Amino acid sequence: MPLMFLGVGSVSNRLKLLVANAVDHVNMGADALTTAKSLQKRSRKCMTIAIILLLVIAIIVILSILKPWKKN
């Protein structure tokens, strides 16, 4: 009978260890999601600025080629 209780104790300890590891992994995942969210915000902001800059440059190039303010 004591052997049976010893086995149950080790299984219980193993389950506690597995649950603790699962909690650690969930916390690490939550931290990673928070970091990813902030990185995505910064990336979106930089992408918007880059697109606006490219549009301004394209407009300047097109206007310098066409020169609509000069009459032929």
PyRosetta script that sets phi, psi and omega in degrees:
from pyrosetta import init, pose_from_sequence

init()
pose = pose_from_sequence("MPLMFLGVGSVSNRLKLLVANAVDHVNMGADALTTAKSLQKRSRKCMTIAIILLLVIAIIVILSILKPWKKN")
pose.set_psi(1, -41.5)
pose.set_omega(1, 179.6)
pose.set_phi(2, -61.7)
pose.set_psi(2, -31.1)
pose.set_omega(2, 178.1)
pose.set_phi(3, -63.8)
pose.set_psi(3, -36.1)
pose.set_omega(3, 179.9)
pose.set_phi(4, -64.6)
pose.set_psi(4, -41.5)
pose.set_omega(4, 179.0)
pose.set_phi(5, -69.4)
pose.set_psi(5, -33.1)
pose.set_omega(5, 177.1)
pose.set_phi(6, -64.2)
pose.set_psi(6, -42.1)
pose.set_omega(6, 178.1)
pose.set_phi(7, -64.7)
pose.set_psi(7, -39.8)
pose.set_omega(7, 179.3)
pose.set_phi(8, -66.0)
pose.set_psi(8, -38.5)
pose.set_omega(8, 178.4)
pose.set_phi(9, -63.6)
pose.set_psi(9, -41.9)
pose.set_omega(9, -179.8)
pose.set_phi(10, -69.7)
pose.set_psi(10, -35.1)
pose.set_omega(10, 176.6)
pose.set_phi(11, -65.8)
pose.set_psi(11, -41.4)
pose.set_omega(11, 178.8)
pose.set_phi(12, -62.7)
pose.set_psi(12, -42.9)
pose.set_omega(12, 178.4)
pose.set_phi(13, -63.9)
pose.set_psi(13, -39.8)
pose.set_omega(13, 179.5)
pose.set_phi(14, -64.4)
pose.set_psi(14, -41.6)
pose.set_omega(14, 178.2)
pose.set_phi(15, -63.7)
pose.set_psi(15, -41.1)
pose.set_omega(15, 177.9)
pose.set_phi(16, -60.9)
pose.set_psi(16, -41.9)
pose.set_omega(16, 178.7)
pose.set_phi(17, -63.8)
pose.set_psi(17, -43.5)
pose.set_omega(17, 180.0)
pose.set_phi(18, -64.6)
pose.set_psi(18, -40.2)
pose.set_omega(18, 178.6)
pose.set_phi(19, -66.1)
pose.set_psi(19, -41.0)
pose.set_omega(19, 178.4)
pose.set_phi(20, -62.2)
pose.set_psi(20, -41.6)
pose.set_omega(20, 177.9)
pose.set_phi(21, -64.7)
pose.set_psi(21, -39.6)
pose.set_omega(21, 179.1)
pose.set_phi(22, -63.8)
pose.set_psi(22, -40.9)
pose.set_omega(22, 178.5)
pose.set_phi(23, -62.4)
pose.set_psi(23, -42.6)
pose.set_omega(23, 178.2)
pose.set_phi(24, -61.2)
pose.set_psi(24, -43.1)
pose.set_omega(24, -179.4)
pose.set_phi(25, -66.0)
pose.set_psi(25, -38.9)
pose.set_omega(25, 178.7)
pose.set_phi(26, -65.3)
pose.set_psi(26, -42.1)
pose.set_omega(26, 178.4)
pose.set_phi(27, -64.0)
pose.set_psi(27, -40.9)
pose.set_omega(27, 177.8)
pose.set_phi(28, -64.6)
pose.set_psi(28, -38.4)
pose.set_omega(28, 177.8)
pose.set_phi(29, -64.5)
pose.set_psi(29, -40.5)
pose.set_omega(29, 178.3)
pose.set_phi(30, -64.6)
pose.set_psi(30, -40.5)
pose.set_omega(30, 177.2)
pose.set_phi(31, -64.2)
pose.set_psi(31, -41.0)
pose.set_omega(31, 179.4)
pose.set_phi(32, -64.0)
pose.set_psi(32, -38.6)
pose.set_omega(32, 178.5)
pose.set_phi(33, -66.2)
pose.set_psi(33, -38.5)
pose.set_omega(33, 177.7)
pose.set_phi(34, -64.2)
pose.set_psi(34, -43.6)
pose.set_omega(34, 178.4)
pose.set_phi(35, -63.7)
pose.set_psi(35, -43.4)
pose.set_omega(35, -180.0)
pose.set_phi(36, -62.8)
pose.set_psi(36, -38.2)
pose.set_omega(36, 179.8)
pose.set_phi(37, -63.7)
pose.set_psi(37, -43.6)
pose.set_omega(37, 179.7)
pose.set_phi(38, -68.9)
pose.set_psi(38, -37.6)
pose.set_omega(38, 177.7)
pose.set_phi(39, -65.5)
pose.set_psi(39, -37.4)
pose.set_omega(39, 179.6)
pose.set_phi(40, -66.4)
pose.set_psi(40, -38.6)
pose.set_omega(40, 178.0)
pose.set_phi(41, -62.3)
pose.set_psi(41, -46.0)
pose.set_omega(41, 179.8)
pose.set_phi(42, -64.5)
pose.set_psi(42, -40.1)
pose.set_omega(42, -179.3)
pose.set_phi(43, -64.7)
pose.set_psi(43, -42.1)
pose.set_omega(43, 179.2)
pose.set_phi(44, -63.5)
pose.set_psi(44, -39.3)
pose.set_omega(44, 179.3)
pose.set_phi(45, -64.8)
pose.set_psi(45, -45.0)
pose.set_omega(45, 179.2)
pose.set_phi(46, -64.6)
pose.set_psi(46, -39.4)
pose.set_omega(46, 179.6)
pose.set_phi(47, -64.1)
pose.set_psi(47, -41.0)
pose.set_omega(47, 178.6)
pose.set_phi(48, -63.1)
pose.set_psi(48, -44.0)
pose.set_omega(48, 178.6)
pose.set_phi(49, -62.9)
pose.set_psi(49, -42.1)
pose.set_omega(49, 179.8)
pose.set_phi(50, -64.0)
pose.set_psi(50, -41.5)
pose.set_omega(50, -180.0)
pose.set_phi(51, -65.5)
pose.set_psi(51, -42.6)
pose.set_omega(51, 178.6)
pose.set_phi(52, -62.9)
pose.set_psi(52, -42.5)
pose.set_omega(52, 178.0)
pose.set_phi(53, -61.3)
pose.set_psi(53, -44.5)
pose.set_omega(53, 179.6)
pose.set_phi(54, -64.2)
pose.set_psi(54, -38.9)
pose.set_omega(54, 177.4)
pose.set_phi(55, -64.4)
pose.set_psi(55, -41.9)
pose.set_omega(55, 179.1)
pose.set_phi(56, -63.6)
pose.set_psi(56, -43.9)
pose.set_omega(56, 179.0)
pose.set_phi(57, -63.2)
pose.set_psi(57, -42.3)
pose.set_omega(57, 179.6)
pose.set_phi(58, -63.6)
pose.set_psi(58, -41.1)
pose.set_omega(58, 178.5)
pose.set_phi(59, -63.9)
pose.set_psi(59, -41.9)
pose.set_omega(59, 178.9)
pose.set_phi(60, -62.7)
pose.set_psi(60, -44.2)
pose.set_omega(60, -179.8)
pose.set_phi(61, -64.3)
pose.set_psi(61, -44.5)
pose.set_omega(61, -179.2)
pose.set_phi(62, -63.8)
pose.set_psi(62, -43.3)
pose.set_omega(62, 179.3)
pose.set_phi(63, -67.2)
pose.set_psi(63, -34.5)
pose.set_omega(63, 179.1)
pose.set_phi(64, -71.2)
pose.set_psi(64, -28.1)
pose.set_omega(64, 178.4)
pose.set_phi(65, -79.3)
pose.set_psi(65, -46.4)
pose.set_omega(65, -175.1)
pose.set_phi(66, -79.7)
pose.set_psi(66, -35.3)
pose.set_omega(66, -179.0)
pose.set_phi(67, 46.5)
pose.set_psi(67, 66.0)
pose.set_omega(67, -176.8)
pose.set_phi(68, -69.9)
pose.set_psi(68, -14.1)
pose.set_omega(68, -179.3)
pose.set_phi(69, -82.5)
pose.set_psi(69, -14.2)
pose.set_omega(69, 176.4)
pose.set_phi(70, -94.9)
pose.set_psi(70, 137.9)
pose.set_omega(70, 176.5)
pose.set_phi(71, -94.4)
pose.set_psi(71, 142.7)
pose.set_omega(71, -177.6)
pose.set_phi(72, -75.6)
pose.dump_pdb("model.pdb")
